[in-house]
């Protein structure tokens, strides 16, 4: 089977990442030290080493000098990067994405892409990575009705593109929670919501995806939390990150105390949630009730 253009780009990034990681270890440097030298976070360094991104034109010469690479090693890395870039870039690096999203909302894309596990509480919404296009369209049509058509279309495309992390070669593992109200709200009308519920019943059959509903009978636990996500990364050097969703965008925090607090919050909510099988049964019942 022929290798796709996107796959070729991924393979090139992986080769470069593995080589840069080898050189860093040989140099006796931690990811945090490399990040400080480049003026970036250790997550960016980890993302590069895991083959999720190439170093930028500004970062590359500093990195090669810091790692004291030989001329032969330098030539090989530069050639592989040039070849890989000819295949294309990450979807969120496109100009229209950078124009629409900024700050932590934009940085979240690369963190989600680099993560290997996600714990997400969607609150009164179906978790974003599990939303259908029609459901996202309905959210954008209401919440961004004063924005341009181009703005809404880019927002919807970004939401759908993010979902690739669940189906890639090494997919992200997702542990999702949401309120019963998220599954009963008829977003976009009965047909759109029916399609959304059917999608949830289908996609949660994947081993890497779990969704549990917090029922109305859970009392205060069924109404008392905003949307938040905990991202975990491979490697001891990479701190977990908490993302909280607000009206004007996301905020990111990697302070260990904040992460511990978010984990406790998630565990508290999860303790009131139905198990996966019962959640699916409830979704089936709700879908049948739609008229």
C-alpha positions in Angstrom: 0.0 0.0 0.0 1.4 3.4 -0.9 2.4 5.7 1.9 0.2 8.9 2.0 1.7 12.4 1.9 0.6 13.0 5.5 2.2 9.7 6.7 5.5 10.6 5.0 5.5 13.9 6.9 4.9 12.1 10.1 7.7 9.6 9.5 10.1 12.5 8.8 9.1 14.2 12.0 9.6 11.0 14.0 13.1 10.4 12.5 14.1 13.9 13.4 12.6 13.7 16.8 14.3 10.4 17.7 17.7 11.8 16.5 17.3 15.0 18.5 16.3 13.1 21.6 19.4 10.8 21.2 21.7 13.8 20.9 20.1 15.5 23.9 20.6 12.4 26.1 24.2 12.1 24.9 24.7 15.7 25.8 23.4 15.1 29.3 20.6 17.7 29.0 17.1 17.6 30.3 14.2 18.8 28.1 13.6 21.8 30.4 17.2 23.0 30.0 16.9 22.7 26.2 13.6 24.6 26.3 15.1 27.4 28.3 18.0 27.7 25.8 15.5 28.0 23.0 13.0 30.2 24.8 10.2 27.6 24.6 8.5 25.2 27.1 9.6 21.7 27.8 6.3 20.6 26.2 7.5 22.1 22.9 10.8 20.2 23.2 8.9 17.0 24.0 6.6 17.5 21.1 9.6 17.8 18.7 11.3 14.7 20.2 8.1 12.7 19.9 7.9 13.5 16.2 4.8 15.8 16.4 6.6 18.9 15.0 9.8 20.1 13.5 11.9 22.7 15.2 11.3 26.1 13.6 13.9 27.8 11.4 14.8 30.0 14.4 15.1 27.1 16.8 17.0 24.7 14.7 20.5 26.4 14.5 20.3 27.1 18.3 19.4 23.5 19.0 22.1 22.0 16.8 24.7 24.3 18.4 23.5 23.4 21.9 23.6 19.7 21.2 27.0 20.0 19.5 26.1 17.9 16.5 28.7 16.9 13.9 28.5 18.3 10.3 27.3 14.9 9.1 24.5 14.8 11.7 23.5 18.4 10.9 23.3 17.6 7.2 21.1 14.6 7.8 18.7 16.4 10.2 18.4 19.5 7.9 17.7 17.3 4.8 15.1 15.2 6.6 13.3 18.4 7.8 13.4 19.9 4.4 11.9 16.7 2.9 9.3 16.5 5.6 8.2 20.1 5.3 7.6 19.5 1.6 4.8 17.1 2.5 2.8 19.6 4.5 2.4 21.2 8.0 0.2 20.5 11.0 -3.4 21.6 10.4 -3.3 24.2 13.2 -0.3 25.9 11.8 -2.3 27.2 8.8 -2.7 31.0 8.7 -6.5 31.0 9.2 -6.2 28.9 12.4 -3.5 31.2 13.8 -5.6 34.2 12.9 -8.7 32.8 14.7 -7.1 31.3 17.8 -4.6 33.0 20.0 -2.8 32.6 23.4 -3.6 29.5 25.4 -6.5 28.6 23.0 -3.9 28.2 20.2 -1.2 26.5 22.4 -3.8 24.0 23.5 -3.8 22.4 20.0 -0.2 21.3 20.1 -0.5 20.1 23.7 -3.5 18.0 22.8 -1.6 16.7 19.8 1.4 15.7 22.0 -0.6 14.1 24.9 -1.2 10.4 25.2 -4.1 10.6 27.7 -6.9 13.0 28.4 -9.4 13.3 31.2 -12.2 15.7 30.2 -15.4 16.9 31.8 -17.6 18.4 29.1 -20.2 19.7 31.6 -23.4 20.6 29.7 -21.8 19.8 26.4 -20.9 16.6 24.7 -17.0 16.5 25.0 -15.5 18.3 22.0 -13.6 15.4 20.6 -16.9 13.4 20.4 -19.0 16.0 18.8 -20.4 15.5 15.3 -20.0 18.2 12.6 -23.7 19.0 12.7 -23.6 19.4 16.5 -20.6 21.8 16.2 -22.4 23.6 13.4 -25.4 24.2 15.8 -23.1 25.4 18.6 -21.3 27.8 16.3 -24.6 29.1 14.7 -25.8 30.2 18.1 -22.7 31.1 20.1 -21.0 32.8 17.2 -24.0 34.2 15.3 -22.5 37.7 15.2 -19.2 36.4 13.7 -18.5 36.1 10.0 -19.3 32.9 8.1 -15.6 32.3 7.6 -15.0 32.6 11.4 -17.7 30.0 12.1 -16.4 27.6 9.4 -12.9 27.8 10.7 -14.0 27.2 14.2 -16.0 24.1 13.1 -13.1 22.8 11.0 -10.7 23.1 14.0 -13.1 21.2 16.3 -13.4 18.4 13.7 -9.6 18.3 12.9 -8.8 17.9 16.6 -10.7 14.6 16.7 -7.9 13.0 14.7 -6.0 12.4 17.9 -8.5 9.6 18.7 -8.0 7.7 15.5 -4.3 8.2 14.7 -1.7 5.3 14.7 -1.0 5.8 18.4 -4.4 7.3 19.6 -4.9 9.4 22.6 -6.7 7.7 25.5 -9.8 9.6 26.5 -11.7 9.4 29.8 -14.8 11.6 29.4 -17.5 12.8 31.6 -20.6 14.9 30.9 -23.9 15.8 32.6 -27.1 14.1 31.6 -28.3 17.5 30.5 -25.6 17.4 27.8 -27.2 14.4 26.3 -30.8 15.5 26.7 -30.5 19.0 25.2 -31.8 18.9 21.6 -28.9 20.8 20.0 -29.6 21.5 16.4 -33.0 19.8 16.4 -34.1 16.2 16.9 -32.3 14.8 13.8 -29.0 16.5 14.6 -29.1 15.3 18.2 -30.2 11.8 17.2 -27.1 11.7 15.0 -25.0 12.9 17.8 -26.3 10.2 20.2 -25.8 7.5 17.6 -22.3 8.7 17.1 -21.5 8.4 20.8 -22.9 4.9 20.9 -20.6 4.0 18.0 -17.4 5.8 18.8 -17.3 4.7 22.5 -16.9 1.1 21.3 -13.2 2.1 20.6 -11.0 0.8 23.4 -9.3 4.2 23.8 -12.5 6.1 24.4 -14.6 6.1 27.6 -17.7 8.3 28.2 -19.6 8.3 31.5 -22.8 10.3 32.2 -23.5 12.1 35.5 -27.2 11.6 35.9 -29.7 14.2 37.3 -30.1 11.9 40.3 -26.5 12.7 41.3 -27.8 16.0 42.7 -25.3 18.8 43.0 -22.7 16.8 41.2 -25.0 16.9 38.1 -24.8 20.7 37.7 -21.7 21.9 39.6 -18.6 22.2 37.3 -17.3 24.1 34.3 -15.6 22.4 31.4 -12.0 21.3 32.1 -9.5 18.9 30.7 -6.4 17.3 32.1 -3.7 16.3 29.6 -1.0 13.8 30.4 2.2 13.3 28.4 4.7 10.4 28.1 8.1 10.9 29.8 9.0 11.9 33.3 10.1 15.3 32.3 6.7 16.4 31.0 4.2 17.9 33.5 0.5 17.3 33.1 -1.5 20.3 32.0 -5.0 21.5 33.0 -7.1 23.4 30.5 -10.2 25.3 31.6 -12.6 26.6 29.1 -14.1 30.1 29.5 -16.3 32.3 27.4 -13.3 34.2 26.0 -11.0 31.2 25.5 -9.0 28.6 27.3 -6.4 28.9 30.1 -3.6 26.5 30.6 -1.9 25.6 33.9 0.8 23.1 34.7 1.4 24.0 38.3 1.4 20.6 40.2 -1.0 21.9 42.8 -3.5 23.0 40.1 -3.2 19.6 38.4 -3.8 17.8 41.7 -6.8 19.9 42.4 -8.2 19.2 38.9 -7.7 15.4 39.4 -9.5 15.5 42.7 -12.4 17.4 41.0 -12.5 14.9 38.2 -12.5 12.0 40.6 -15.3 13.5 42.6 -17.4 13.9 39.5 -16.5 10.5 38.2 -17.6 8.9 41.5 -21.2 10.1 40.8 -21.2 9.0 37.1 -22.8 5.9 35.7 -20.4 3.2 34.4 -19.8 3.0 30.6 -22.3 0.3 29.9 -25.1 2.0 31.8 -24.2 5.3 30.1 -24.6 3.6 26.7 -28.0 2.2 27.8 -29.1 5.7 28.9 -28.0 7.2 25.6 -30.0 4.5 23.7 -33.1 5.5 25.8 -32.7 9.2 25.2 -32.2 8.6 21.5 -35.5 6.6 21.3 -37.3 9.4 23.2 -36.5 12.0 20.5 -39.4 12.9 18.3 
